[in-house]
């Protein structure tokens, strides 16, 4: 086997808060019909890499159900495979993955049994399209032992990333995690191609229990003057690990794809997914849709503007949805108005309600670190009664039935 892909897909995604309350971050819906993990899986399939392992950990059930046999990505063929790898109890008592490299190390026997020439290590929670074969070609041309994908970022933003300094041949000279004074603007994308023997050498040779690629493996290889190079990638790439970045990346899709966002309509590089067989979208005589993505099974009798609607969403007559992401199966009743909302699946919003109403300058009181830009987030299966008024920067946790006798939720509040 030439290359084995191993996708780190076990992260809880704590900054996605309510959206990852019932599912792992890579399983969070994106662009209506997709899951975040679909982008890494589709990149593998489109790159001709058909031996893939997913390293799962936190709430793996929805991810396992979504991927199944891997058929949408052609991983169910005789010459391909997709394997789900969960943490396993060891004699030492360790079980949960304690770092990115520890996750790979706990599956070292799997790698040895597969015996690939190269191991491609990916994160399962980024939105991008990349041909990994181009990265492999550069890896081989450089005679590299490790190649790391990097993206140039504005120098004023470089202190938010892990930054590499390289020579004229793209060989890495130094690496700093979130440096105060960055020496370059080449930010790590968390995508690695290792020669298998080099990977095994460092996984077995470094003592850290919480072994991490960025903190331990890469610095050790640079210090040892190993052949570590970068592969520069300058197309769209987005970490959707916060409410702000998640909403922004979804809304990027409905801007002109040649200017910003990821092109979902590229016939040569399709994004594959597992999806339900639903009826076509129905837009009624009173329905109006502008600059939005609408998935199959939706029924639109109201107005939808600058929004993304997942499968089977209903927007009744007189209702308006603006600048929002609405997950599958949500029902928005007559004359309700939503602005800058992320609503998880199977939510009910009663008639004559105003959601996302108020002053965006007041952050969420319980989690100001997560919600301060005016987004209101509604969890899975929430029921909001008729005539509700809900402010901005509000969190409503999954399964909540808002009290019909107390239908006003002030800006910045959390409903549990």
N, C-alpha and C positions, 0 to 999 in steps of 0.2 A: 504494500500500500504506500502511495506517495505521501498523502497528507490526511491526517485525522483532525477534524474540527471539534473543539471542546468549548461549549458555550456556558458561561457562568450565568445561571438563571435562578439563583436561590435567594436573591436579595429581597428584603421586606419592602424597601422603598418607603421608609418612614416619613419622608417629606411629602409623599403623596397622600399620607394621612388616611382620610376616609376612603379614597379610591383603592388603597391597598389594605384596607381593613379586613376584607374577606378573600383576598387573592394576592398572589405574588406580583411584584411590579411588572415583570415581563408579560404577564397575562392581562394587564390593564388594556381595555379597548383603545384603539387609536384610528383616526380617520373613518369613524363609523363602523366599518365592517371588519377591520383588522385588529390584531393584538400587537403589542410592541414587539414581541418575540418574532413575529412574522418577518421582520426586516432582516434580522441576522440569518434566519433559516432560508429565506429567499435568496439572500446574497450567496449562501453556500450552494444552493441548488443551481443558481444562474452561473456560478463560478465553476461548476462541474465537480463540486466536492460532495460526495454522497455517503461518506462515513462520518457521522455526527453523533456526539454525545452531549446531552444536556445535564448539567450539574444542578440539581434542584435541592431545595431545603425547606424554606418557609411556605406553608400552605400550598403544596404542590398539586392538589387535586384538580383545580381548574386548568392548570397548565397541562397536566397529563391527559385530561379529557380533550382539550383543544388539539393537542398534537396527535394523539392516538398512534396509529401505525406510521404516520408521516406521509400519508398518501398525497396530500395536496402539493408537497414539495418533491415528490418522486423518491422518497426515502423508503418506499415499500418494494422496490425492485429487488431482483435476485442479487444484483451486484452492489447493493447499497444497504445501509442500516441507520437507524436512529435509536440510541440507547439512553434511557433515563437513569442517571446515577444519583442516588441519594446518600447522605452521610450514613456510615455504618459503625456500629459499636466495635471498638478495638480493645485489645487486652489492657491497654493503658487507661481505658475508661473514656477517652476522647470520642466524640461522635460528630457533633456539629462542626461544620467548616469554620475555621477560625481566621481565615484570611484567603485572599484570592489564590495564592500559590498553595496554601494548605489544602484547598478544595481539590486542586489537581493532584497534590501529593497523596491524598487519601485514596486516589484512584490510579495509583502508579502501576499496579498489577494489570489493570485494564489496558493501559498504554503499552506495557510490555507484551501483552498477549496480542494486541493489534499489530505491533511492530511497524509503525509508520516511519518513513524517512523524516517527515516533518510533522510538527504539531502546531496547529493554528488555534490560538486561544482568543475568545471573543467575549464581550459583554452582551447580555441578552436584553439590554434596556436602552439602546440608543436607536435613533431614527436616521438612517442613511442608506445609500446604495453604493456598494464597492465590489469591484472584481478582484477577489483575493489572488487570482492567478497572476495579475500584474505585480502585486506585492511579492509573490513567490519568485517571479522572474528576476526582480531586482535583488531579492535575497540571494539567489543563486549567483547572479552576476558579480555581486560584491564578495562572494565567498563568506557570507555572514554566518555567525552562529545564532544570532538573534536579530530580527528586524522588527521595529516598532513603528506602527502607523502614527503619524503626527499631523496636526492641522495648524497652519499659521493662524494666529489670532491677533487682534489689535494689541499693540504693545501695552496700552494702558489697561487691558484686561488680563494680561499674562499672569499677574500675581494670583489669579483664581485657579490656575492649573498647575499640573506637573510639567516643568519646562526643560527641554533638552538644548544643550549647546553642542553644535556639530562642527566638524572641519569641512573643507571644500569638497570632500568625497562623501559627505553625509555620515561619516563615522562619528559616533557619539563621544564627546569629550567629558561632559558632565550632565548631571540631572539634579534638579531641585524641585521639591514639592512646594508649590505656592510660595515662590520666592518674593521677598519684599522688593528686591531690585533685580528683575529678570535680565539674564544675559542674552536671551533671544525671545522669539515669539512662537516657537514650535511647541505646541501643546500635545501631550500624550492623549491618544484616543482609546487607550486600553485594549489595543489589538496587537497581538504578538504572533510572529512565526519563529519557532524554535527548531533548530536541529534537535532531533529526539535525544541523541546521546548527551547533548549539552543540557537540555532540560532535566534529564534524569540525574545528571551529575550534580546540579545545583539543588534539586528537590531532595536528594538523598544526602547532600553534603552540608546543608545549612541547618543549624540546630533549632531555629525559632519555632515554638509551638504555634504561634500566630503568623506563620510565614505568608508574606505578601509580596507580590511582584514589585510594586512601586517602592516599598519600604526596604526590602531585603535583597531580592534576586537581582534586580537591575543595578542597584548601586554596587553590589558585590562584583558583578560582571564588569562594570566600568572600572572599578578599582583594580581588578585583575587584568585590565587591558585586553579583554576578550573582544572578539569581532562583533560589535554591536552597532547596528546602523539604523537609520530612520527611512521610512517610506512616506513621502509627503502626499497628503490627500487634501485637495482644496475645493471639493464640492460640498453640498449640503450635509451637515452632520449636527445632530441635536441630542443633547442629554435632556430627557423630559422628566427629570426627577423632582420637579417642584410644580405647584399649581400654575404659577406664572409661565414657566417654560412649556408645560403641557398644553395650556390654552393657546399660547403663541404658536407652537408647532402645528397644532390642528388648524388654526386660522391661517397659517402660512400656506396651507394646501389650497385655499380658495383665492389666493393672490395669483398673479401671472407666474406660472411655473418657471418661465425662463428668467424671471427676476429674483424670485425667492421661493423657498419651500422645496419639497421633493416632488418629482413628476410621477404621479401614479398612473399615467396614461402611456408610458413608454412600452411599446410592444416588444422591444428587444430585452427588457429587463423588468419583467412582471413581478409584482409582489403577490405571493400566493397565500391562501388562508383556507381554513375550514369554515364553511358557511352553511347556513340553513337555506332550504328551498322555500323562498317566500314569493308572494305575488308581486307584480310590478308596483312602483309608486303610483298612488292616485292623488292627483291634485284637483280638488273640487272647483266648482264654479266661483266660489268665494275665495279660493286659495291663491296665494301669491308667494313665489319663491324668488329671491334675488341673491346671487353670489353665495351659494351654499352647496354643501354636499348632502344629498338625501339618499339614504340606502333603501333597498327593497323592502316592501311591506309597509312603508309609511303612508299615512293618509293625511293630506294637508288641506284643511278647509280655511285656515287662518293665514297669517303672514309669517314667513321665515326669511330673515335677512342675515347675511354674513355669519352663518352658523353651520354646524355639522350635526346631522341627525343619524343615529344608528338605526339598525333594522327595526321595523315594526313600531315606530313612534307615531302617535296620533296628535295632531294639532287641530283642535276644533275651531269652529267659526268664531271670528272676532278675537281670537288669541293671537299674540305676537311673540316671536322668539328672535332675539337679536344678540349677536356676538357671543353665542353660547354653544356648548357641547352637550348634546342630549344622548344618553346611552339607550340601548335597545329596550323596547317594550314600554317606554314611558308614555303616559297619557296626560295631555295638557288640555284641560276642559275649556269651555267657551269663555271668551272675554278675559282671559288671564294674560298677563304680560310679564315676560322673562327677559332680563337684560344682564349679560355677563354672568352666566350660570354654567356650572358643570353639574349635571344631574346624572347619577348612576342609574342602572337599569331598573325597570319595573317600578318607577316612581309614579305616583298619582298627584297631580296638581289640580285642585278644585277650581270651580268657576269663579270669575271676578276676583282673581288674586293678583297681587303685585309682588314679584320675586326679583330681588336685586334693586330694591328701592331705597334711596337715601344717599348719605354722604360717604364717598369712598375713602375719605381721609382718616376715618376712624378704624384702626386695625382690629382684628379679632382679639378679644380680651384674653382668652385662654391660650391661643397660639398666634401671637403677633408675628412670630418668625415665619409662619406659613401663609397667613392671609392679611395683606395690608394694601393691596392694589385695587380692591373693589370687587373681586370675584366672590360669589357665594357658591358653596359646595353642598350638594344634597346627596346623601348616601343611598345605597341600594334599598329598594322596597319602601321608601318613605311615603307616608300619606299626609298630604297637606289639604286641609278642609277648604270649602268654599269661603271666599271673602278674606283670605289670609293676606297679610302685608308683612313681607320679610325683607329686611334690610340688606346692605352690602357687607362683605367680609364675614358672612354668617356660615357656621358649620352646623349641619344637621346630620347626626350620625345614622348609620344604616338601621333600618327597621323601625324608626321612630314614627309614631302617629302624633302629629302636632295637635295639641289640645284645641278642640273646636270652641272652647270657652275662652281661650287665650290665643287668638289667631294673629297677634302682632308680635313679631320677633325683631327687636331693635338691631340696628347695625352693630356688628362686632360681637354678637352673642353666639353661644354654642348651645344647641338643643340635643339632649341625650335621652 
